[in-house]
């Protein structure tokens, strides 16, 4: 499975007293591969390998309150807050019993 997740720019916000700020758009790409192994007679084992945010895009969701959590004076991009998760790999085995 290959999927794209788009977060549109949020330019309609409450700017009174700097309670909210503009959030730029972002696009995340994810991929996963799964397979079922029939080792046991009635209980197949499902194996899944996933990669989320493949291109390691730095982004902040407009709904995240962490975007206002910390204020770094020497941030690389001059933005405050904590960004969402970067690249993530996952290996999963599902065994029914």
N, CA, C and O atoms as a CHARMM CRD file, in Angstrom:
* protein
*
  388
    1    1 UNK  N      0.84800  -1.16200   0.00000 PROA 1      0.00000
    2    1 UNK  CA     0.00000   0.00000   0.00000 PROA 1      0.00000
    3    1 UNK  C      0.89800   1.23000   0.00000 PROA 1      0.00000
    4    1 UNK  O      1.89000   1.27800   0.72700 PROA 1      0.00000
    5    2 UNK  N      0.56100   2.19600  -0.79300 PROA 2      0.00000
    6    2 UNK  CA     1.24000   3.47600  -0.83500 PROA 2      0.00000
    7    2 UNK  C      0.18300   4.54500  -0.60300 PROA 2      0.00000
    8    2 UNK  O     -0.88800   4.51400  -1.21000 PROA 2      0.00000
    9    3 UNK  N      0.49000   5.48800   0.27700 PROA 3      0.00000
   10    3 UNK  CA    -0.49600   6.52500   0.55300 PROA 3      0.00000
   11    3 UNK  C      0.17600   7.87600   0.74000 PROA 3      0.00000
   12    3 UNK  O      1.34100   7.96200   1.12800 PROA 3      0.00000
   13    4 UNK  N     -0.57200   8.91300   0.46100 PROA 4      0.00000
   14    4 UNK  CA    -0.13000  10.28400   0.67500 PROA 4      0.00000
   15    4 UNK  C     -1.09200  10.95700   1.63300 PROA 4      0.00000
   16    4 UNK  O     -2.30400  10.75400   1.55400 PROA 4      0.00000
   17    5 UNK  N     -0.55700  11.74800   2.52500 PROA 5      0.00000
   18    5 UNK  CA    -1.37800  12.47000   3.50100 PROA 5      0.00000
   19    5 UNK  C     -1.09500  13.95500   3.34200 PROA 5      0.00000
   20    5 UNK  O      0.03200  14.40700   3.54900 PROA 5      0.00000
   21    6 UNK  N     -2.11100  14.70400   2.97800 PROA 6      0.00000
   22    6 UNK  CA    -1.95100  16.13000   2.72100 PROA 6      0.00000
   23    6 UNK  C     -2.58900  16.92400   3.85100 PROA 6      0.00000
   24    6 UNK  O     -3.72900  16.66300   4.23800 PROA 6      0.00000
   25    7 UNK  N     -1.85300  17.88800   4.37500 PROA 7      0.00000
   26    7 UNK  CA    -2.38900  18.83100   5.35100 PROA 7      0.00000
   27    7 UNK  C     -2.35800  20.21400   4.73900 PROA 7      0.00000
   28    7 UNK  O     -1.28700  20.75500   4.46600 PROA 7      0.00000
   29    8 UNK  N     -3.51300  20.77800   4.52500 PROA 8      0.00000
   30    8 UNK  CA    -3.59600  22.08800   3.88400 PROA 8      0.00000
   31    8 UNK  C     -3.13200  23.21400   4.79000 PROA 8      0.00000
   32    8 UNK  O     -3.09800  23.07300   6.01200 PROA 8      0.00000
   33    9 UNK  N     -2.77800  24.32400   4.18000 PROA 9      0.00000
   34    9 UNK  CA    -2.35000  25.49800   4.94000 PROA 9      0.00000
   35    9 UNK  C     -3.51800  26.02500   5.76300 PROA 9      0.00000
   36    9 UNK  O     -4.65400  26.07800   5.29100 PROA 9      0.00000
   37   10 UNK  N     -3.22700  26.40600   6.97500 PROA 10     0.00000
   38   10 UNK  CA    -4.25600  26.97300   7.84400 PROA 10     0.00000
   39   10 UNK  C     -3.98000  28.46200   7.96600 PROA 10     0.00000
   40   10 UNK  O     -3.14400  28.89100   8.76200 PROA 10     0.00000
   41   11 UNK  N     -4.69800  29.24900   7.16000 PROA 11     0.00000
   42   11 UNK  CA    -4.49600  30.69200   7.20900 PROA 11     0.00000
   43   11 UNK  C     -5.70900  31.42100   7.79500 PROA 11     0.00000
   44   11 UNK  O     -5.76800  32.65000   7.77400 PROA 11     0.00000
   45   12 UNK  N     -6.66200  30.66700   8.31200 PROA 12     0.00000
   46   12 UNK  CA    -7.80500  31.25300   9.01900 PROA 12     0.00000
   47   12 UNK  C     -7.67500  30.84000  10.47700 PROA 12     0.00000
   48   12 UNK  O     -7.98500  29.70200  10.82800 PROA 12     0.00000
   49   13 UNK  N     -7.23100  31.72800  11.30800 PROA 13     0.00000
   50   13 UNK  CA    -6.96100  31.41900  12.70600 PROA 13     0.00000
   51   13 UNK  C     -7.23200  32.64800  13.56400 PROA 13     0.00000
   52   13 UNK  O     -7.38500  33.75400  13.04500 PROA 13     0.00000
   53   14 UNK  N     -7.28800  32.45200  14.85700 PROA 14     0.00000
   54   14 UNK  CA    -7.48300  33.53900  15.79800 PROA 14     0.00000
   55   14 UNK  C     -6.12600  34.14600  16.11700 PROA 14     0.00000
   56   14 UNK  O     -5.35700  33.55700  16.87600 PROA 14     0.00000
   57   15 UNK  N     -5.81600  35.29600  15.56100 PROA 15     0.00000
   58   15 UNK  CA    -4.52200  35.93400  15.74900 PROA 15     0.00000
   59   15 UNK  C     -4.48200  36.89800  16.91900 PROA 15     0.00000
   60   15 UNK  O     -3.45200  37.53000  17.15400 PROA 15     0.00000
   61   16 UNK  N     -5.57900  37.03000  17.66100 PROA 16     0.00000
   62   16 UNK  CA    -5.64300  37.94000  18.79400 PROA 16     0.00000
   63   16 UNK  C     -4.67500  37.50700  19.88200 PROA 16     0.00000
   64   16 UNK  O     -4.73000  36.36200  20.33100 PROA 16     0.00000
   65   17 UNK  N     -3.79400  38.39100  20.31300 PROA 17     0.00000
   66   17 UNK  CA    -2.80000  38.12600  21.37000 PROA 17     0.00000
   67   17 UNK  C     -1.89200  36.95100  21.03900 PROA 17     0.00000
   68   17 UNK  O     -1.40800  36.27200  21.94500 PROA 17     0.00000
   69   18 UNK  N     -1.65300  36.70200  19.76100 PROA 18     0.00000
   70   18 UNK  CA    -0.78000  35.60200  19.29900 PROA 18     0.00000
   71   18 UNK  C     -1.18900  34.24300  19.85800 PROA 18     0.00000
   72   18 UNK  O     -0.33400  33.41700  20.17500 PROA 18     0.00000
   73   19 UNK  N     -2.50300  34.00900  19.98000 PROA 19     0.00000
   74   19 UNK  CA    -2.96700  32.71900  20.49200 PROA 19     0.00000
   75   19 UNK  C     -2.80500  31.60900  19.46100 PROA 19     0.00000
   76   19 UNK  O     -2.62300  30.45200  19.83800 PROA 19     0.00000
   77   20 UNK  N     -2.86600  31.92500  18.17900 PROA 20     0.00000
   78   20 UNK  CA    -2.65400  30.96000  17.11400 PROA 20     0.00000
   79   20 UNK  C     -1.78400  31.59400  16.04000 PROA 20     0.00000
   80   20 UNK  O     -1.65800  32.81600  15.96300 PROA 20     0.00000
   81   21 UNK  N     -1.18800  30.74700  15.21600 PROA 21     0.00000
   82   21 UNK  CA    -0.33600  31.24400  14.13400 PROA 21     0.00000
   83   21 UNK  C     -0.66000  30.50400  12.84300 PROA 21     0.00000
   84   21 UNK  O     -1.34800  29.48300  12.84900 PROA 21     0.00000
   85   22 UNK  N     -0.15500  31.03500  11.74600 PROA 22     0.00000
   86   22 UNK  CA    -0.29800  30.41800  10.41800 PROA 22     0.00000
   87   22 UNK  C      0.41900  29.06700  10.41100 PROA 22     0.00000
   88   22 UNK  O      1.48800  28.92400  11.00400 PROA 22     0.00000
   89   23 UNK  N     -0.16900  28.08600   9.74300 PROA 23     0.00000
   90   23 UNK  CA     0.44600  26.77100   9.58400 PROA 23     0.00000
   91   23 UNK  C      0.57400  26.47500   8.09500 PROA 23     0.00000
   92   23 UNK  O     -0.43200  26.46400   7.38400 PROA 23     0.00000
   93   24 UNK  N      1.80100  26.23200   7.60400 PROA 24     0.00000
   94   24 UNK  CA     1.96600  25.94500   6.17200 PROA 24     0.00000
   95   24 UNK  C      1.46600  24.54600   5.81400 PROA 24     0.00000
   96   24 UNK  O      1.30600  23.69000   6.68300 PROA 24     0.00000
   97   25 UNK  N      1.22200  24.33100   4.52900 PROA 25     0.00000
   98   25 UNK  CA     0.77500  23.01100   4.05200 PROA 25     0.00000
   99   25 UNK  C      1.92300  22.02000   4.08000 PROA 25     0.00000
  100   25 UNK  O      3.09400  22.39900   4.07900 PROA 25     0.00000
  101   26 UNK  N      1.56300  20.72800   4.10500 PROA 26     0.00000
  102   26 UNK  CA     2.57900  19.67700   4.06200 PROA 26     0.00000
  103   26 UNK  C      1.99600  18.43900   3.38800 PROA 26     0.00000
  104   26 UNK  O      0.78100  18.24700   3.34000 PROA 26     0.00000
  105   27 UNK  N      2.89000  17.61300   2.87400 PROA 27     0.00000
  106   27 UNK  CA     2.50800  16.35600   2.22500 PROA 27     0.00000
  107   27 UNK  C      3.41900  15.27000   2.77000 PROA 27     0.00000
  108   27 UNK  O      4.64200  15.39300   2.72100 PROA 27     0.00000
  109   28 UNK  N      2.82000  14.20600   3.28800 PROA 28     0.00000
  110   28 UNK  CA     3.57000  13.07200   3.83200 PROA 28     0.00000
  111   28 UNK  C      3.32200  11.85700   2.95500 PROA 28     0.00000
  112   28 UNK  O      2.22300  11.66700   2.43400 PROA 28     0.00000
  113   29 UNK  N      4.35300  11.03800   2.79700 PROA 29     0.00000
  114   29 UNK  CA     4.24300   9.82200   2.00800 PROA 29     0.00000
  115   29 UNK  C      4.52800   8.61900   2.89800 PROA 29     0.00000
  116   29 UNK  O      5.52000   8.59200   3.62600 PROA 29     0.00000
  117   30 UNK  N      3.65100   7.63000   2.83200 PROA 30     0.00000
  118   30 UNK  CA     3.76300   6.41200   3.63400 PROA 30     0.00000
  119   30 UNK  C      3.67700   5.20000   2.71600 PROA 30     0.00000
  120   30 UNK  O      3.06200   5.26100   1.65100 PROA 30     0.00000
  121   31 UNK  N      4.29400   4.10200   3.13300 PROA 31     0.00000
  122   31 UNK  CA     4.22200   2.85700   2.35800 PROA 31     0.00000
  123   31 UNK  C      4.22000   1.68600   3.32200 PROA 31     0.00000
  124   31 UNK  O      4.82900   1.74300   4.39100 PROA 31     0.00000
  125   32 UNK  N      3.52800   0.62200   2.93300 PROA 32     0.00000
  126   32 UNK  CA     3.52500  -0.59200   3.74500 PROA 32     0.00000
  127   32 UNK  C      3.41200  -1.81200   2.84000 PROA 32     0.00000
  128   32 UNK  O      2.90700  -1.74400   1.71900 PROA 32     0.00000
  129   33 UNK  N      3.89700  -2.91900   3.36300 PROA 33     0.00000
  130   33 UNK  CA     3.86900  -4.18700   2.65300 PROA 33     0.00000
  131   33 UNK  C      3.45800  -5.24500   3.65900 PROA 33     0.00000
  132   33 UNK  O      4.02400  -5.31300   4.75000 PROA 33     0.00000
  133   34 UNK  N      2.48000  -6.07300   3.31200 PROA 34     0.00000
  134   34 UNK  CA     2.04100  -7.11900   4.22900 PROA 34     0.00000
  135   34 UNK  C      1.89400  -8.43700   3.49000 PROA 34     0.00000
  136   34 UNK  O      1.67100  -8.48400   2.28000 PROA 34     0.00000
  137   35 UNK  N      2.02800  -9.50100   4.26200 PROA 35     0.00000
  138   35 UNK  CA     1.93200 -10.83800   3.70300 PROA 35     0.00000
  139   35 UNK  C      1.42600 -11.79100   4.77200 PROA 35     0.00000
  140   35 UNK  O      1.67500 -11.58700   5.96000 PROA 35     0.00000
  141   36 UNK  N      0.72100 -12.82300   4.35500 PROA 36     0.00000
  142   36 UNK  CA     0.24800 -13.85000   5.28400 PROA 36     0.00000
  143   36 UNK  C      1.02000 -15.13400   5.05600 PROA 36     0.00000
  144   36 UNK  O      1.16100 -15.60300   3.92600 PROA 36     0.00000
  145   37 UNK  N      1.51000 -15.68600   6.13000 PROA 37     0.00000
  146   37 UNK  CA     2.21800 -16.96600   6.07700 PROA 37     0.00000
  147   37 UNK  C      1.34400 -18.03400   6.70900 PROA 37     0.00000
  148   37 UNK  O      0.85200 -17.86400   7.82500 PROA 37     0.00000
  149   38 UNK  N      1.15600 -19.12100   6.00300 PROA 38     0.00000
  150   38 UNK  CA     0.31600 -20.21400   6.50300 PROA 38     0.00000
  151   38 UNK  C      1.20200 -21.33700   7.02800 PROA 38     0.00000
  152   38 UNK  O      1.27300 -22.42000   6.44600 PROA 38     0.00000
  153   39 UNK  N      1.87300 -21.05500   8.13800 PROA 39     0.00000
  154   39 UNK  CA     2.75100 -22.04700   8.74800 PROA 39     0.00000
  155   39 UNK  C      1.92900 -23.05200   9.55600 PROA 39     0.00000
  156   39 UNK  O      2.13200 -24.26300   9.46700 PROA 39     0.00000
  157   40 UNK  N      1.00400 -22.51800  10.33900 PROA 40     0.00000
  158   40 UNK  CA     0.12100 -23.37300  11.12500 PROA 40     0.00000
  159   40 UNK  C     -1.14000 -23.66300  10.33000 PROA 40     0.00000
  160   40 UNK  O     -1.49700 -22.90400   9.42900 PROA 40     0.00000
  161   41 UNK  N     -1.80000 -24.72800  10.65000 PROA 41     0.00000
  162   41 UNK  CA    -2.92700 -25.19300   9.85100 PROA 41     0.00000
  163   41 UNK  C     -4.07100 -24.17900   9.76900 PROA 41     0.00000
  164   41 UNK  O     -4.50500 -23.83800   8.66800 PROA 41     0.00000
  165   42 UNK  N     -4.56000 -23.69700  10.89200 PROA 42     0.00000
  166   42 UNK  CA    -5.72800 -22.81500  10.88700 PROA 42     0.00000
  167   42 UNK  C     -5.41600 -21.37500  11.28900 PROA 42     0.00000
  168   42 UNK  O     -6.30800 -20.52600  11.26100 PROA 42     0.00000
  169   43 UNK  N     -4.17900 -21.08500  11.66000 PROA 43     0.00000
  170   43 UNK  CA    -3.83800 -19.74500  12.13900 PROA 43     0.00000
  171   43 UNK  C     -2.70900 -19.13400  11.30800 PROA 43     0.00000
  172   43 UNK  O     -1.53400 -19.37400  11.58700 PROA 43     0.00000
  173   44 UNK  N     -3.05500 -18.35100  10.29700 PROA 44     0.00000
  174   44 UNK  CA    -1.99800 -17.71100   9.50900 PROA 44     0.00000
  175   44 UNK  C     -1.31100 -16.60500  10.32000 PROA 44     0.00000
  176   44 UNK  O     -1.91300 -16.01300  11.21600 PROA 44     0.00000
  177   45 UNK  N     -0.06700 -16.34400   9.99800 PROA 45     0.00000
  178   45 UNK  CA     0.69500 -15.26400  10.61400 PROA 45     0.00000
  179   45 UNK  C      0.78800 -14.13900   9.58600 PROA 45     0.00000
  180   45 UNK  O      1.22900 -14.34500   8.45600 PROA 45     0.00000
  181   46 UNK  N      0.36400 -12.95000   9.99900 PROA 46     0.00000
  182   46 UNK  CA     0.44800 -11.79800   9.10500 PROA 46     0.00000
  183   46 UNK  C      1.69300 -10.99300   9.46000 PROA 46     0.00000
  184   46 UNK  O      1.87600 -10.60600  10.61400 PROA 46     0.00000
  185   47 UNK  N      2.54300 -10.74300   8.47900 PROA 47     0.00000
  186   47 UNK  CA     3.73600  -9.92200   8.65000 PROA 47     0.00000
  187   47 UNK  C      3.53800  -8.61500   7.90400 PROA 47     0.00000
  188   47 UNK  O      3.06300  -8.59500   6.76800 PROA 47     0.00000
  189   48 UNK  N      3.91000  -7.52000   8.56400 PROA 48     0.00000
  190   48 UNK  CA     3.73400  -6.20300   7.94400 PROA 48     0.00000
  191   48 UNK  C      4.97000  -5.34800   8.21100 PROA 48     0.00000
  192   48 UNK  O      5.48800  -5.31500   9.32700 PROA 48     0.00000
  193   49 UNK  N      5.43500  -4.65700   7.16800 PROA 49     0.00000
  194   49 UNK  CA     6.53600  -3.70400   7.26200 PROA 49     0.00000
  195   49 UNK  C      5.99300  -2.36100   6.78400 PROA 49     0.00000
  196   49 UNK  O      5.42200  -2.26400   5.69800 PROA 49     0.00000
  197   50 UNK  N      6.17500  -1.32400   7.60500 PROA 50     0.00000
  198   50 UNK  CA     5.64900  -0.00400   7.27700 PROA 50     0.00000
  199   50 UNK  C      6.74100   1.05100   7.37000 PROA 50     0.00000
  200   50 UNK  O      7.66800   0.93600   8.17100 PROA 50     0.00000
  201   51 UNK  N      6.61800   2.06900   6.54800 PROA 51     0.00000
  202   51 UNK  CA     7.47200   3.25600   6.62600 PROA 51     0.00000
  203   51 UNK  C      6.55900   4.47100   6.52100 PROA 51     0.00000
  204   51 UNK  O      5.85000   4.63900   5.52800 PROA 51     0.00000
  205   52 UNK  N      6.57900   5.30900   7.54000 PROA 52     0.00000
  206   52 UNK  CA     5.75200   6.51100   7.57200 PROA 52     0.00000
  207   52 UNK  C      6.64400   7.74900   7.47300 PROA 52     0.00000
  208   52 UNK  O      7.75400   7.77500   8.00700 PROA 52     0.00000
  209   53 UNK  N      6.14200   8.76800   6.78500 PROA 53     0.00000
  210   53 UNK  CA     6.88300  10.00700   6.55100 PROA 53     0.00000
  211   53 UNK  C      8.24100   9.67200   5.91900 PROA 53     0.00000
  212   53 UNK  O      9.29200  10.02100   6.45600 PROA 53     0.00000
  213   54 UNK  N      8.19800   9.00900   4.80100 PROA 54     0.00000
  214   54 UNK  CA     9.37800   8.45900   4.13100 PROA 54     0.00000
  215   54 UNK  C     10.45300   9.52400   3.86200 PROA 54     0.00000
  216   54 UNK  O     11.64200   9.24800   4.02000 PROA 54     0.00000
  217   55 UNK  N     10.05400  10.71300   3.46700 PROA 55     0.00000
  218   55 UNK  CA    11.02600  11.75100   3.11500 PROA 55     0.00000
  219   55 UNK  C     11.39300  12.63900   4.30800 PROA 55     0.00000
  220   55 UNK  O     12.01400  13.68700   4.13200 PROA 55     0.00000
  221   56 UNK  N     11.01500  12.22800   5.50700 PROA 56     0.00000
  222   56 UNK  CA    11.37500  12.90000   6.76100 PROA 56     0.00000
  223   56 UNK  C     11.02200  14.38300   6.73000 PROA 56     0.00000
  224   56 UNK  O     11.85800  15.23700   7.02300 PROA 56     0.00000
  225   57 UNK  N      9.78300  14.67700   6.37300 PROA 57     0.00000
  226   57 UNK  CA     9.29600  16.05300   6.28200 PROA 57     0.00000
  227   57 UNK  C      9.06100  16.61500   7.68800 PROA 57     0.00000
  228   57 UNK  O      8.36700  15.99300   8.49200 PROA 57     0.00000
  229   58 UNK  N      9.62900  17.77800   7.98800 PROA 58     0.00000
  230   58 UNK  CA     9.37100  18.46700   9.24900 PROA 58     0.00000
  231   58 UNK  C      8.06000  19.23300   9.10100 PROA 58     0.00000
  232   58 UNK  O      7.94400  20.08800   8.22300 PROA 58     0.00000
  233   59 UNK  N      7.07600  18.94200   9.94200 PROA 59     0.00000
  234   59 UNK  CA     5.77100  19.57600   9.81700 PROA 59     0.00000
  235   59 UNK  C      5.13000  19.74900  11.19000 PROA 59     0.00000
  236   59 UNK  O      5.48200  19.07100  12.15500 PROA 59     0.00000
  237   60 UNK  N      4.19300  20.66400  11.24400 PROA 60     0.00000
  238   60 UNK  CA     3.38100  20.87500  12.42700 PROA 60     0.00000
  239   60 UNK  C      1.93000  20.90500  11.98300 PROA 60     0.00000
  240   60 UNK  O      1.56600  21.63800  11.06400 PROA 60     0.00000
  241   61 UNK  N      1.11400  20.11100  12.63500 PROA 61     0.00000
  242   61 UNK  CA    -0.31400  20.12200  12.36000 PROA 61     0.00000
  243   61 UNK  C     -0.91900  21.37900  12.96900 PROA 61     0.00000
  244   61 UNK  O     -0.49900  21.81600  14.04000 PROA 61     0.00000
  245   62 UNK  N     -1.89600  21.95600  12.29800 PROA 62     0.00000
  246   62 UNK  CA    -2.54000  23.14900  12.85400 PROA 62     0.00000
  247   62 UNK  C     -3.34800  22.81600  14.10700 PROA 62     0.00000
  248   62 UNK  O     -3.67800  23.72200  14.87300 PROA 62     0.00000
  249   63 UNK  N     -3.67400  21.54700  14.33700 PROA 63     0.00000
  250   63 UNK  CA    -4.42900  21.15800  15.53000 PROA 63     0.00000
  251   63 UNK  C     -3.54100  20.78400  16.70600 PROA 63     0.00000
  252   63 UNK  O     -4.04200  20.54700  17.80500 PROA 63     0.00000
  253   64 UNK  N     -2.23700  20.72900  16.49600 PROA 64     0.00000
  254   64 UNK  CA    -1.31600  20.32500  17.55300 PROA 64     0.00000
  255   64 UNK  C     -1.05800  21.47200  18.52300 PROA 64     0.00000
  256   64 UNK  O     -0.67100  22.56400  18.10600 PROA 64     0.00000
  257   65 UNK  N     -1.26600  21.23300  19.80200 PROA 65     0.00000
  258   65 UNK  CA    -0.96700  22.24700  20.80800 PROA 65     0.00000
  259   65 UNK  C      0.52800  22.29500  21.11200 PROA 65     0.00000
  260   65 UNK  O      0.99700  23.24800  21.73300 PROA 65     0.00000
  261   66 UNK  N      1.29000  21.27300  20.68000 PROA 66     0.00000
  262   66 UNK  CA     2.73500  21.27400  20.88200 PROA 66     0.00000
  263   66 UNK  C      3.42700  22.32600  20.02500 PROA 66     0.00000
  264   66 UNK  O      4.58800  22.66100  20.26000 PROA 66     0.00000
  265   67 UNK  N      2.71800  22.84100  19.04100 PROA 67     0.00000
  266   67 UNK  CA     3.29300  23.85100  18.16400 PROA 67     0.00000
  267   67 UNK  C      3.57000  25.15500  18.92400 PROA 67     0.00000
  268   67 UNK  O      4.33400  25.99600  18.45000 PROA 67     0.00000
  269   68 UNK  N      2.96000  25.32200  20.08700 PROA 68     0.00000
  270   68 UNK  CA     3.17300  26.51500  20.91100 PROA 68     0.00000
  271   68 UNK  C      3.87100  26.18000  22.23300 PROA 68     0.00000
  272   68 UNK  O      3.96100  27.03400  23.11600 PROA 68     0.00000
  273   69 UNK  N      4.35600  24.96900  22.37300 PROA 69     0.00000
  274   69 UNK  CA     4.84200  24.48400  23.66500 PROA 69     0.00000
  275   69 UNK  C      6.16700  25.08900  24.09500 PROA 69     0.00000
  276   69 UNK  O      6.27000  25.61000  25.20600 PROA 69     0.00000
  277   70 UNK  N      7.17400  25.03300  23.24900 PROA 70     0.00000
  278   70 UNK  CA     8.49400  25.53900  23.60800 PROA 70     0.00000
  279   70 UNK  C      8.91600  26.61800  22.62900 PROA 70     0.00000
  280   70 UNK  O      8.53500  26.60700  21.45800 PROA 70     0.00000
  281   71 UNK  N      9.69900  27.53700  23.12700 PROA 71     0.00000
  282   71 UNK  CA    10.18200  28.63300  22.29600 PROA 71     0.00000
  283   71 UNK  C     11.70000  28.59100  22.27300 PROA 71     0.00000
  284   71 UNK  O     12.35300  28.90900  23.26600 PROA 71     0.00000
  285   72 UNK  N     12.25400  28.20000  21.14600 PROA 72     0.00000
  286   72 UNK  CA    13.69700  28.10900  20.99500 PROA 72     0.00000
  287   72 UNK  C     14.21500  29.41000  20.39400 PROA 72     0.00000
  288   72 UNK  O     13.71900  29.86100  19.36200 PROA 72     0.00000
  289   73 UNK  N     15.19700  30.00400  21.03100 PROA 73     0.00000
  290   73 UNK  CA    15.72100  31.26700  20.51700 PROA 73     0.00000
  291   73 UNK  C     16.64100  31.04900  19.31800 PROA 73     0.00000
  292   73 UNK  O     16.84500  31.97000  18.52600 PROA 73     0.00000
  293   74 UNK  N     17.19900  29.84900  19.17200 PROA 74     0.00000
  294   74 UNK  CA    18.11100  29.57500  18.05500 PROA 74     0.00000
  295   74 UNK  C     17.60200  28.40900  17.21100 PROA 74     0.00000
  296   74 UNK  O     18.37800  27.52500  16.84600 PROA 74     0.00000
  297   75 UNK  N     16.34800  28.40000  16.90800 PROA 75     0.00000
  298   75 UNK  CA    15.76300  27.34800  16.08300 PROA 75     0.00000
  299   75 UNK  C     16.29400  27.45700  14.65500 PROA 75     0.00000
  300   75 UNK  O     16.53800  28.55800  14.16100 PROA 75     0.00000
  301   76 UNK  N     16.47100  26.31100  13.99200 PROA 76     0.00000
  302   76 UNK  CA    16.99900  26.29700  12.62200 PROA 76     0.00000
  303   76 UNK  C     16.10400  27.04500  11.64000 PROA 76     0.00000
  304   76 UNK  O     16.59700  27.71000  10.72800 PROA 76     0.00000
  305   77 UNK  N     14.80100  26.93800  11.82500 PROA 77     0.00000
  306   77 UNK  CA    13.88300  27.54500  10.86200 PROA 77     0.00000
  307   77 UNK  C     13.14300  28.75900  11.43200 PROA 77     0.00000
  308   77 UNK  O     12.19900  29.25800  10.82000 PROA 77     0.00000
  309   78 UNK  N     13.57300  29.22700  12.60000 PROA 78     0.00000
  310   78 UNK  CA    12.98100  30.39900  13.25600 PROA 78     0.00000
  311   78 UNK  C     11.52100  30.21500  13.62000 PROA 78     0.00000
  312   78 UNK  O     10.78600  31.19600  13.73700 PROA 78     0.00000
  313   79 UNK  N     11.08600  28.97300  13.80000 PROA 79     0.00000
  314   79 UNK  CA     9.72900  28.67500  14.24200 PROA 79     0.00000
  315   79 UNK  C      9.78300  28.10100  15.64400 PROA 79     0.00000
  316   79 UNK  O     10.75800  27.44700  16.01600 PROA 79     0.00000
  317   80 UNK  N      8.76000  28.34000  16.40700 PROA 80     0.00000
  318   80 UNK  CA     8.70800  27.81800  17.76400 PROA 80     0.00000
  319   80 UNK  C      7.99000  26.47800  17.78800 PROA 80     0.00000
  320   80 UNK  O      7.37700  26.06900  16.80200 PROA 80     0.00000
  321   81 UNK  N      8.07300  25.81200  18.91000 PROA 81     0.00000
  322   81 UNK  CA     7.28300  24.61600  19.12700 PROA 81     0.00000
  323   81 UNK  C      7.98200  23.32000  18.78500 PROA 81     0.00000
  324   81 UNK  O      9.10900  23.29400  18.29200 PROA 81     0.00000
  325   82 UNK  N      7.27100  22.25300  19.06700 PROA 82     0.00000
  326   82 UNK  CA     7.76000  20.90300  18.82900 PROA 82     0.00000
  327   82 UNK  C      7.07700  20.36900  17.57000 PROA 82     0.00000
  328   82 UNK  O      5.86000  20.47400  17.42200 PROA 82     0.00000
  329   83 UNK  N      7.86300  19.80400  16.67800 PROA 83     0.00000
  330   83 UNK  CA     7.32000  19.28700  15.42800 PROA 83     0.00000
  331   83 UNK  C      6.77900  17.87900  15.60900 PROA 83     0.00000
  332   83 UNK  O      7.10200  17.19600  16.58100 PROA 83     0.00000
  333   84 UNK  N      5.95400  17.45300  14.66300 PROA 84     0.00000
  334   84 UNK  CA     5.39800  16.10000  14.70200 PROA 84     0.00000
  335   84 UNK  C      6.47700  15.07700  14.37200 PROA 84     0.00000
  336   84 UNK  O      7.60600  15.43500  14.03500 PROA 84     0.00000
  337   85 UNK  N      6.11900  13.80800  14.47200 PROA 85     0.00000
  338   85 UNK  CA     7.06700  12.71700  14.29500 PROA 85     0.00000
  339   85 UNK  C      7.70500  12.73200  12.90900 PROA 85     0.00000
  340   85 UNK  O      7.04500  13.00600  11.90700 PROA 85     0.00000
  341   86 UNK  N      8.98400  12.43500  12.87400 PROA 86     0.00000
  342   86 UNK  CA     9.70500  12.32400  11.60900 PROA 86     0.00000
  343   86 UNK  C      9.53700  10.94000  11.01200 PROA 86     0.00000
  344   86 UNK  O      8.51100  10.29100  11.21500 PROA 86     0.00000
  345   87 UNK  N     10.52700  10.49400  10.28700 PROA 87     0.00000
  346   87 UNK  CA    10.48200   9.18000   9.63500 PROA 87     0.00000
  347   87 UNK  C     10.32200   8.09100  10.69000 PROA 87     0.00000
  348   87 UNK  O     10.92500   8.15500  11.76100 PROA 87     0.00000
  349   88 UNK  N      9.49700   7.08900  10.37300 PROA 88     0.00000
  350   88 UNK  CA     9.19400   6.03900  11.32300 PROA 88     0.00000
  351   88 UNK  C      9.08500   4.71300  10.58600 PROA 88     0.00000
  352   88 UNK  O      8.36800   4.60300   9.59100 PROA 88     0.00000
  353   89 UNK  N      9.80200   3.70400  11.07900 PROA 89     0.00000
  354   89 UNK  CA     9.72600   2.35900  10.51400 PROA 89     0.00000
  355   89 UNK  C      9.05200   1.44200  11.51700 PROA 89     0.00000
  356   89 UNK  O      9.21100   1.61000  12.72600 PROA 89     0.00000
  357   90 UNK  N      8.30200   0.47700  11.01600 PROA 90     0.00000
  358   90 UNK  CA     7.58300  -0.43900  11.89100 PROA 90     0.00000
  359   90 UNK  C      7.57800  -1.82800  11.27300 PROA 90     0.00000
  360   90 UNK  O      7.34300  -1.98500  10.07500 PROA 90     0.00000
  361   91 UNK  N      7.83800  -2.82900  12.09800 PROA 91     0.00000
  362   91 UNK  CA     7.72300  -4.22600  11.68400 PROA 91     0.00000
  363   91 UNK  C      6.74400  -4.87600  12.64100 PROA 91     0.00000
  364   91 UNK  O      6.90200  -4.78500  13.85800 PROA 91     0.00000
  365   92 UNK  N      5.73500  -5.53100  12.09300 PROA 92     0.00000
  366   92 UNK  CA     4.67100  -6.08600  12.92600 PROA 92     0.00000
  367   92 UNK  C      4.38200  -7.52400  12.50400 PROA 92     0.00000
  368   92 UNK  O      4.34200  -7.84600  11.31700 PROA 92     0.00000
  369   93 UNK  N      4.18000  -8.37900  13.50400 PROA 93     0.00000
  370   93 UNK  CA     3.73700  -9.77000  13.26600 PROA 93     0.00000
  371   93 UNK  C      2.46300  -9.98600  14.04800 PROA 93     0.00000
  372   93 UNK  O      2.42900  -9.75600  15.25700 PROA 93     0.00000
  373   94 UNK  N      1.41200 -10.42600  13.37200 PROA 94     0.00000
  374   94 UNK  CA     0.12100 -10.67900  14.00500 PROA 94     0.00000
  375   94 UNK  C     -0.13200 -12.18600  13.97500 PROA 94     0.00000
  376   94 UNK  O     -0.22600 -12.80700  12.91700 PROA 94     0.00000
  377   95 UNK  N     -0.23700 -12.74500  15.18300 PROA 95     0.00000
  378   95 UNK  CA    -0.47100 -14.18700  15.30900 PROA 95     0.00000
  379   95 UNK  C     -1.82600 -14.37700  15.97100 PROA 95     0.00000
  380   95 UNK  O     -2.02800 -13.93200  17.10000 PROA 95     0.00000
  381   96 UNK  N     -2.74300 -15.02100  15.29500 PROA 96     0.00000
  382   96 UNK  CA    -4.06800 -15.31300  15.85600 PROA 96     0.00000
  383   96 UNK  C     -4.01300 -16.60100  16.66100 PROA 96     0.00000
  384   96 UNK  O     -3.34100 -17.56500  16.29300 PROA 96     0.00000
  385   97 UNK  N     -4.73900 -16.58600  17.76500 PROA 97     0.00000
  386   97 UNK  CA    -4.81500 -17.82200  18.56100 PROA 97     0.00000
  387   97 UNK  C     -6.17200 -17.95600  19.19900 PROA 97     0.00000
  388   97 UNK  O     -6.42800 -18.93000  19.90700 PROA 97     0.00000
